[in-house]
Amino acid sequence: MAADRPAPARPRRAGTAALGVGVGAATVEVAWLVAGGPAAALASDLGATVVAGCATLACAETAGRHPPALRRFWLLLAATMGLAAAGRTIWTVGRLGADALPHTPLVGAVFVAGIVTGTAALLSAVSAPRSGLGRARVVLDGVIVGLALIPVAWVVVYRDMAGADLDGTARSLGMFYPMLDLIQLAVLISVAAPARPLWPPLTLLGVSLALRAGADAVYVSLIAQGQYQAGHPIDVCWPLSYLLVACASRYPPPADLDQVDETAEPAPMPWWRVALPYLTVGAAIVAIVVDGQPVPVVQGSAVALLAALAVRQALAANENRRLAARLRQLAYTDQLTGLPNRLLFTRRLRQAIVARRGHGDHPGEPYPDAMVGPDRPAVAVLLLDLDGFKQVNDRFGHASGDAVLAEVATRMQAVVAGAGLTARLGGDEFAVLLDPSAAAEPDRRGDPAADPERLAQRLLAALADGSGTSASIGIAEYGPQHTGDADLLRDADIAMYAAKAAGKSAYRFCTPALREAAVTRADLIADLRRAVDDGDQFELAYQPIVEVGSGVVRAAEALVRWRHPRHGLLSPARFLPLAEETGLVLPLDRWVLAAACRDAASWQDLAPGMSVAVNLAPAHLLRADLVGTVDEALAAAGLAPAGLTLELTETALIDSADEVLAGLRRLRELRVRISIDDFGTGYSSLSYLHRLPATDLKIDRSFVDRLDTRDATAYATVEMVTRLADAFGLVVVAEGVETETQHRAVAEIGCPRGQGYRYGRPQPVGHLRQLLAVPPG
């Protein structure tokens, strides 16, 4: 392999050598013509031919070592330079054999072929349009620029050609070359215009084209005035233009070449680029008006210009049509799944409701009785929400989540088929619209997919079949209680949440009872929000945690209650799930923490060292201000950190990231106690004990409950957890001890502490103080 490494360097050295020869030939020609050396015409022709040949070799070498995306670009430029060298050779031979300039059809054909290959090279650049329509637009813009500048050039430069002693070929070519140069220059400007870093070779090619266009214009002007002779100083411009192409080949490929997305939407053109062809048309109109003479050349260019403008406008109209179709698709399609999005779904739903009611677009009108009956299937909405989708994103990343969504969309489409409209409303929420009037077949009542309930069953079965996910589906059918699409979607949402509450992977219809419960729930959330803002409707009850052997109260768990103005005293089960769902649990927990610390400080005179246990929602673990919040509550109450125990569920602790564990360790450094609540209900519990900075462990009540029945497994579990916690230095609390049998079993096992109705019910802080004031009997 080592012997092969130098080989790729040879072509690069060959290209560099060719550039060096080209620089030398151009230098000699310039010096020769400026000094007025003998045989200036021959020196000029030979110099241009040599430089063009060197540029050909340099571009060909670059094509061999650049990436495939640029290979065609450099090969076409090599062909362009090769045609220039061939044209120069034919020109030189023709000039040496005759006194006149050899403006022959062969020379013209060779140079025009070079114009064509050069334009094709520009259209192969990385920044050029990828579509045939885009390339055609660029070429047409260049043609418009070239044709529009002919009248301008006639007035400014070429008017004298009408009286010059030139044959028809020379006069035609004299007008033709500068126009083609300008077309190429306009194409290059279009190619380089998109908003991305300009590749230096394109800049050098632009300078080369501008130099050549200027040289061609001056050349024709000199001929028209009878002042041109072969070997004129203007001749140095052509080899210099070739030399610039050779220099361009020495640059490396664009740094972001591998990042170019061939399928991406093209960048918008700058305003000046869009206006460029039309600005030159304006200049042409002014030139025609100023000249005022019916010159055939000007008239012909004007006709050609109008034709080019007509074609360009036709392309623009077609492009606008395609753009409008694309925008419509983007507006109504979900880009991930390809399904209709929420906007299109609600639009179709609104149309279905209007058609169903048969009274036009007036939502307040009554539901017509004629539309009711088993022979008239109702418009229905199925709202589907994936179960546990957030965990997929959190554990496996958003790419995996997107793959799940795409798979769900595919399966839903296969089940629904032509019976309804399947849409993705956003996130992991999908919907199906069943509209009998818009079914793909006249009568779909016999099709299982056309019946909402059977369709829901088939959807759940399709998702459960190896997709790795499940869903909850809410179904709502249009009826007299609905005034529009929002009501129907709301009812489907209500039913979907009822399906989730039923255990997920289920479906439910929206019923009046569910609708009423949802309204009540919404009212309760609004009341809870106001209560959290006010902070004067909550109160704390404390359940003692005692030493099992002596009955001495060592701690108390703070349990929040809500004294609702209308519903009375509400237990946590009524409002804590709503608080967690709405995010209100964070300010509520802060209130509980502050109040519990104040109460714990107040009983230190009766039971020094007795701590208070406060439950924290898992959402607190993700907050960076957790340590500061706890420290502030302790300082405000004047409670020692050891007097506070934070209870966190086992599942929340097991799922904690390293940042969360670091925060818990900082709390332990403050001497705040950490308790693992509901131990035994999570996964891989034992393997996580060595990572968690815990001080206490609560055995879940589900194990303690079974001690009443002398369940050997439950007994062994409580005993094992007690011994394991002791080995880790954790204080064990048996939770839910309610009977004497459970108490004796816990004591026999050796569990040090217990909590439950056997030792005391939750009670206000005043009652707890009374309990503490009485020595245990």
KEPADREN-731847 format. One record per residue (C-alpha): residue number from 1; chain; x negated, y, z negated. Coordinates in steps of 0.5 Angstrom, whole numbers, plus 500, padded with zeros to 3 digits. Layout:
BEGIN
num  chaine  px  py  pz
NUM  A  X  Y  Z
...
***
This chain:
BEGIN
num  chaine  px  py  pz
1  A  500  500  500
2  A  494  505  498
3  A  492  504  506
4  A  498  507  508
5  A  499  513  504
6  A  495  518  509
7  A  499  516  515
8  A  505  521  514
9  A  500  527  513
10  A  497  526  520
11  A  504  529  524
12  A  504  535  519
13  A  496  536  521
14  A  498  535  528
15  A  504  541  527
16  A  499  545  523
17  A  494  545  529
18  A  499  546  534
19  A  501  552  530
20  A  494  554  530
21  A  493  554  537
22  A  499  558  538
23  A  497  563  534
24  A  490  563  538
25  A  494  563  545
26  A  499  569  543
27  A  493  573  540
28  A  489  572  546
29  A  495  574  550
30  A  496  580  546
31  A  489  583  546
32  A  488  581  554
33  A  494  585  556
34  A  493  591  551
35  A  486  592  553
36  A  488  591  561
37  A  484  585  563
38  A  484  582  570
39  A  489  578  572
40  A  494  580  566
41  A  500  577  570
42  A  497  570  570
43  A  494  571  562
44  A  501  573  560
45  A  505  567  564
46  A  499  562  561
47  A  500  565  554
48  A  507  564  554
49  A  507  557  556
50  A  502  555  551
51  A  505  558  545
52  A  512  555  548
53  A  509  548  548
54  A  505  549  541
55  A  512  551  538
56  A  515  544  542
57  A  510  540  538
58  A  511  543  531
59  A  518  543  531
60  A  518  535  534
61  A  513  534  528
62  A  518  537  523
63  A  524  533  526
64  A  520  527  524
65  A  518  528  517
66  A  524  532  515
67  A  531  529  512
68  A  536  526  517
69  A  540  532  515
70  A  535  536  519
71  A  533  532  524
72  A  538  534  529
73  A  536  541  528
74  A  529  540  529
75  A  530  536  535
76  A  534  541  539
77  A  529  546  537
78  A  524  542  540
79  A  528  541  546
80  A  529  549  546
81  A  522  550  546
82  A  520  545  551
83  A  525  548  556
84  A  522  555  555
85  A  515  552  556
86  A  518  548  563
87  A  521  554  565
88  A  515  558  564
89  A  511  553  568
90  A  516  553  574
91  A  516  561  573
92  A  508  561  574
93  A  508  557  580
94  A  513  561  583
95  A  510  567  582
96  A  503  565  584
97  A  506  563  591
98  A  510  569  593
99  A  510  576  591
100  A  517  577  588
101  A  519  575  581
102  A  521  568  582
103  A  529  569  580
104  A  531  563  583
105  A  537  558  581
106  A  532  553  578
107  A  529  558  573
108  A  535  560  571
109  A  538  553  570
110  A  532  551  566
111  A  533  558  561
112  A  540  557  561
113  A  539  550  558
114  A  534  552  553
115  A  540  557  551
116  A  545  551  550
117  A  540  547  546
118  A  538  553  542
119  A  545  554  540
120  A  547  547  539
121  A  541  547  534
122  A  544  553  530
123  A  550  549  530
124  A  547  543  527
125  A  544  547  521
126  A  546  545  514
127  A  550  551  513
128  A  554  551  519
129  A  561  549  520
130  A  562  541  519
131  A  568  541  523
132  A  569  541  531
133  A  574  547  530
134  A  569  551  526
135  A  564  550  531
136  A  568  552  536
137  A  570  559  532
138  A  563  560  531
139  A  561  560  538
140  A  567  564  540
141  A  565  569  536
142  A  559  569  539
143  A  562  570  546
144  A  566  575  544
145  A  560  579  541
146  A  556  578  547
147  A  562  580  552
148  A  564  586  548
149  A  557  589  548
150  A  556  588  556
151  A  560  595  557
152  A  556  598  552
153  A  549  596  555
154  A  552  598  562
155  A  553  605  559
156  A  547  605  555
157  A  542  601  559
158  A  544  598  565
159  A  548  603  569
160  A  542  605  574
161  A  542  597  576
162  A  548  599  581
163  A  543  603  585
164  A  537  599  584
165  A  534  595  590
166  A  535  588  587
167  A  538  582  590
168  A  545  579  587
169  A  541  573  583
170  A  536  578  580
171  A  542  583  578
172  A  546  577  575
173  A  541  574  571
174  A  539  581  568
175  A  546  582  565
176  A  546  574  563
177  A  540  573  559
178  A  541  579  554
179  A  548  577  553
180  A  546  570  552
181  A  541  572  547
182  A  546  576  543
183  A  551  570  543
184  A  546  566  540
185  A  544  571  535
186  A  552  572  533
187  A  552  564  532
188  A  546  565  527
189  A  549  570  523
190  A  555  566  523
191  A  551  560  521
192  A  547  564  515
193  A  553  568  513
194  A  556  563  507
195  A  555  564  500
196  A  549  560  499
197  A  541  561  499
198  A  539  563  506
199  A  534  558  508
200  A  527  562  510
201  A  527  558  517
202  A  534  561  519
203  A  531  568  518
204  A  525  567  522
205  A  530  564  528
206  A  534  571  527
207  A  528  575  528
208  A  526  571  534
209  A  532  572  537
210  A  533  579  536
211  A  526  580  539
212  A  528  576  545
213  A  534  580  546
214  A  530  586  546
215  A  525  584  550
216  A  530  581  555
217  A  534  588  555
218  A  528  592  556
219  A  525  587  562
220  A  532  588  566
221  A  532  596  564
222  A  524  596  567
223  A  526  592  573
224  A  532  597  574
225  A  528  603  574
226  A  522  599  578
227  A  517  600  573
228  A  516  593  571
229  A  510  589  573
230  A  508  582  571
231  A  503  583  565
232  A  507  589  562
233  A  506  589  555
234  A  513  587  554
235  A  511  580  556
236  A  508  579  549
237  A  515  579  546
238  A  517  572  549
239  A  511  568  546
240  A  511  572  539
241  A  519  569  539
242  A  516  562  540
243  A  511  563  535
244  A  516  565  530
245  A  520  558  531
246  A  513  555  530
247  A  512  558  524
248  A  519  557  522
249  A  518  549  522
250  A  512  550  517
251  A  518  551  511
252  A  520  545  507
253  A  527  543  507
254  A  532  547  503
255  A  531  545  495
256  A  539  544  494
257  A  539  539  501
258  A  541  533  497
259  A  547  537  493
260  A  550  539  499
261  A  557  536  499
262  A  560  534  506
263  A  567  534  504
264  A  567  540  500
265  A  571  546  502
266  A  567  551  506
267  A  565  557  502
268  A  569  564  504
269  A  566  568  509
270  A  564  575  507
271  A  568  581  510
272  A  563  584  515
273  A  562  577  518
274  A  570  576  519
275  A  570  583  522
276  A  564  583  526
277  A  567  580  533
278  A  572  585  532
279  A  568  591  531
280  A  564  590  537
281  A  570  589  541
282  A  572  596  539
283  A  565  599  541
284  A  567  596  548
285  A  573  599  548
286  A  570  606  547
287  A  564  604  552
288  A  570  603  558
289  A  573  609  556
290  A  567  613  556
291  A  564  610  563
292  A  571  611  566
293  A  568  608  573
294  A  571  601  575
295  A  565  597  575
296  A  566  590  577
297  A  561  588  572
298  A  565  592  566
299  A  572  589  569
300  A  569  582  569
301  A  567  582  562
302  A  573  586  560
303  A  577  580  563
304  A  573  575  560
305  A  573  578  553
306  A  581  578  553
307  A  581  571  555
308  A  576  569  549
309  A  580  574  544
310  A  586  570  546
311  A  583  563  545
312  A  580  566  538
313  A  586  568  536
314  A  590  561  538
315  A  584  558  534
316  A  585  563  528
317  A  593  561  528
318  A  592  554  528
319  A  587  555  522
320  A  592  559  519
321  A  597  553  520
322  A  592  548  517
323  A  590  552  511
324  A  597  553  509
325  A  599  546  510
326  A  593  545  505
327  A  595  550  500
328  A  602  547  500
329  A  599  540  499
330  A  594  543  493
331  A  600  547  490
332  A  605  540  490
333  A  600  535  489
334  A  596  532  483
335  A  588  532  485
336  A  586  526  481
337  A  592  521  483
338  A  595  524  489
339  A  602  524  486
340  A  607  530  486
341  A  605  535  481
342  A  610  538  476
343  A  611  544  480
344  A  614  539  486
345  A  617  534  481
346  A  621  540  477
347  A  623  543  484
348  A  626  536  487
349  A  629  535  480
350  A  633  542  481
351  A  635  540  488
352  A  638  533  485
353  A  642  537  480
354  A  645  542  485
355  A  647  537  490
356  A  650  532  484
357  A  654  538  481
358  A  656  540  488
359  A  658  547  486
360  A  651  551  488
361  A  646  554  484
362  A  650  556  478
363  A  648  552  472
364  A  654  555  468
365  A  659  551  472
366  A  663  545  469
367  A  660  538  471
368  A  665  536  476
369  A  669  530  474
370  A  669  527  481
371  A  662  526  480
372  A  663  521  474
373  A  664  514  474
374  A  660  507  475
375  A  660  508  483
376  A  657  514  483
377  A  650  513  480
378  A  647  519  476
379  A  641  523  477
380  A  636  520  472
381  A  629  522  469
382  A  624  517  466
383  A  618  520  462
384  A  612  516  461
385  A  607  517  456
386  A  601  513  455
387  A  599  510  448
388  A  593  511  445
389  A  590  515  451
390  A  586  520  447
391  A  582  514  444
392  A  580  512  451
393  A  577  519  453
394  A  574  520  446
395  A  570  513  446
396  A  569  511  453
397  A  569  518  456
398  A  573  522  461
399  A  571  519  467
400  A  574  512  464
401  A  580  516  462
402  A  581  519  470
403  A  580  511  472
404  A  586  509  468
405  A  590  515  470
406  A  589  513  477
407  A  590  506  476
408  A  597  507  472
409  A  599  512  478
410  A  598  506  483
411  A  602  501  479
412  A  607  506  478
413  A  608  507  485
414  A  608  500  487
415  A  614  499  482
416  A  618  505  484
417  A  617  504  491
418  A  622  508  495
419  A  627  508  489
420  A  625  515  487
421  A  620  520  486
422  A  613  519  482
423  A  609  525  479
424  A  604  526  474
425  A  606  532  470
426  A  599  533  467
427  A  595  529  462
428  A  597  522  461
429  A  604  524  462
430  A  608  521  468
431  A  615  522  471
432  A  620  518  475
433  A  626  522  478
434  A  632  517  481
435  A  636  521  485
436  A  641  516  489
437  A  643  522  494
438  A  635  522  496
439  A  634  515  496
440  A  630  512  502
441  A  636  507  503
442  A  643  509  503
443  A  645  504  498
444  A  640  502  492
445  A  644  500  487
446  A  643  493  488
447  A  635  494  487
448  A  632  493  480
449  A  628  499  481
450  A  634  504  482
451  A  637  502  475
452  A  633  507  470
453  A  633  501  465
454  A  631  496  469
455  A  626  500  472
456  A  623  502  465
457  A  622  495  464
458  A  618  493  470
459  A  614  499  469
460  A  612  497  462
461  A  611  490  465
462  A  606  493  470
463  A  602  497  465
464  A  602  491  460
465  A  599  486  466
466  A  591  487  465
467  A  591  495  466
468  A  588  495  458
469  A  594  501  457
470  A  601  501  455
471  A  606  507  455
472  A  612  509  452
473  A  618  511  456
474  A  624  516  455
475  A  630  516  459
476  A  635  521  460
477  A  641  521  465
478  A  644  528  468
479  A  651  529  464
480  A  656  535  462
481  A  651  537  457
482  A  646  539  461
483  A  645  546  464
484  A  639  545  469
485  A  633  541  470
486  A  629  544  463
487  A  635  540  459
488  A  634  534  462
489  A  626  534  462
490  A  627  536  454
491  A  632  530  453
492  A  627  525  457
493  A  622  528  452
494  A  626  527  446
495  A  627  519  448
496  A  620  518  450
497  A  618  520  442
498  A  623  516  440
499  A  620  510  444
500  A  613  512  441
501  A  616  512  434
502  A  619  505  435
503  A  612  502  436
504  A  610  504  443
505  A  610  500  449
506  A  618  501  449
507  A  623  505  452
508  A  629  509  449
509  A  635  513  452
510  A  636  519  450
511  A  643  519  445
512  A  647  525  442
513  A  644  522  435
514  A  637  523  438
515  A  638  530  441
516  A  641  532  434
517  A  635  529  430
518  A  630  533  435
519  A  634  539  434
520  A  633  538  426
521  A  626  536  427
522  A  625  543  431
523  A  628  547  426
524  A  624  543  420
525  A  618  545  424
526  A  620  552  424
527  A  621  552  417
528  A  615  549  415
529  A  611  554  419
530  A  614  559  415
531  A  613  556  409
532  A  606  555  410
533  A  605  562  412
534  A  609  564  405
535  A  605  559  401
536  A  611  559  395
537  A  615  553  397
538  A  610  548  396
539  A  608  545  389
540  A  604  539  386
541  A  605  533  383
542  A  600  529  379
543  A  600  521  379
544  A  595  519  373
545  A  589  514  375
546  A  587  510  368
547  A  582  506  366
548  A  585  499  366
549  A  583  496  360
550  A  584  502  355
551  A  589  506  359
552  A  585  513  358
553  A  587  518  364
554  A  580  519  368
555  A  583  523  374
556  A  590  525  377
557  A  592  525  384
558  A  595  531  387
559  A  601  530  391
560  A  604  536  395
561  A  612  537  395
562  A  616  542  399
563  A  622  545  396
564  A  626  547  402
565  A  631  552  401
566  A  636  548  404
567  A  634  541  404
568  A  632  541  397
569  A  625  537  394
570  A  622  534  400
571  A  617  528  400
572  A  610  528  404
573  A  613  523  408
574  A  618  528  411
575  A  614  533  413
576  A  606  531  413
577  A  607  528  420
578  A  610  534  422
579  A  604  538  419
580  A  599  534  422
581  A  602  534  429
582  A  603  541  429
583  A  596  543  426
584  A  599  546  420
585  A  596  540  416
586  A  590  545  416
587  A  592  551  412
588  A  597  546  408
589  A  591  542  405
590  A  587  548  404
591  A  593  551  399
592  A  593  544  396
593  A  586  544  395
594  A  586  551  392
595  A  592  549  387
596  A  589  543  385
597  A  582  546  383
598  A  586  551  379
599  A  590  546  375
600  A  584  541  374
601  A  580  547  371
602  A  586  548  366
603  A  586  541  363
604  A  579  541  362
605  A  580  543  355
606  A  585  537  354
607  A  581  532  358
608  A  573  534  359
609  A  571  531  365
610  A  577  529  368
611  A  577  530  375
612  A  583  531  381
613  A  583  527  387
614  A  586  531  393
615  A  587  528  400
616  A  584  531  406
617  A  587  530  413
618  A  582  527  418
619  A  582  533  422
620  A  578  537  416
621  A  573  532  418
622  A  572  535  425
623  A  571  542  422
624  A  564  546  421
625  A  567  550  415
626  A  569  544  411
627  A  564  544  406
628  A  565  552  405
629  A  572  551  404
630  A  571  546  398
631  A  566  550  395
632  A  570  556  396
633  A  576  553  392
634  A  571  550  387
635  A  568  557  385
636  A  575  561  385
637  A  578  556  380
638  A  572  555  376
639  A  572  548  376
640  A  565  544  376
641  A  564  540  383
642  A  564  533  379
643  A  571  535  377
644  A  574  534  385
645  A  575  528  389
646  A  576  528  396
647  A  580  522  398
648  A  579  520  406
649  A  582  515  409
650  A  578  509  411
651  A  580  509  419
652  A  578  517  419
653  A  571  515  415
654  A  569  509  420
655  A  571  513  426
656  A  567  519  424
657  A  561  522  428
658  A  554  523  425
659  A  556  530  424
660  A  562  529  420
661  A  557  524  416
662  A  552  530  415
663  A  558  534  412
664  A  560  529  407
665  A  553  528  405
666  A  552  536  404
667  A  559  535  399
668  A  555  530  395
669  A  549  534  394
670  A  554  539  391
671  A  556  533  386
672  A  563  533  389
673  A  566  526  389
674  A  568  522  396
675  A  573  517  395
676  A  575  511  401
677  A  583  511  401
678  A  587  505  403
679  A  581  501  403
680  A  582  494  407
681  A  586  497  412
682  A  581  499  417
683  A  576  495  422
684  A  569  493  420
685  A  570  496  413
686  A  564  492  410
687  A  559  494  415
688  A  560  501  414
689  A  560  502  407
690  A  552  503  407
691  A  553  509  411
692  A  559  512  408
693  A  557  517  402
694  A  562  515  398
695  A  563  514  390
696  A  570  511  389
697  A  574  506  393
698  A  581  505  393
699  A  584  498  394
700  A  590  499  399
701  A  597  497  395
702  A  598  492  400
703  A  593  487  397
704  A  596  489  390
705  A  603  488  392
706  A  602  481  393
707  A  599  480  386
708  A  606  479  383
709  A  607  472  387
710  A  600  470  385
711  A  598  470  392
712  A  591  467  392
713  A  588  470  398
714  A  590  477  395
715  A  587  475  389
716  A  581  473  392
717  A  581  479  396
718  A  581  484  391
719  A  576  480  387
720  A  571  481  393
721  A  572  488  394
722  A  571  489  386
723  A  565  486  386
724  A  562  489  393
725  A  564  496  391
726  A  560  494  384
727  A  554  492  388
728  A  554  499  392
729  A  555  503  386
730  A  563  505  387
731  A  568  506  382
732  A  574  502  384
733  A  581  504  383
734  A  587  499  385
735  A  593  503  388
736  A  600  501  387
737  A  600  498  381
738  A  607  497  379
739  A  609  491  375
740  A  606  488  368
741  A  604  482  372
742  A  600  486  377
743  A  596  490  371
744  A  594  483  368
745  A  591  481  375
746  A  588  487  376
747  A  585  487  369
748  A  583  480  369
749  A  579  481  376
750  A  575  486  372
751  A  578  492  377
752  A  576  498  372
753  A  581  503  374
754  A  588  503  376
755  A  594  508  379
756  A  601  506  380
757  A  608  507  377
758  A  606  502  371
759  A  601  508  369
760  A  605  514  370
761  A  609  517  376
762  A  608  523  380
763  A  609  529  375
764  A  608  537  374
765  A  602  539  372
766  A  605  541  365
767  A  608  534  364
768  A  601  531  365
769  A  598  536  360
770  A  603  534  355
771  A  601  526  357
772  A  594  528  356
773  A  595  532  349
774  A  598  525  346
775  A  592  520  345
776  A  593  513  349
777  A  596  508  344
***
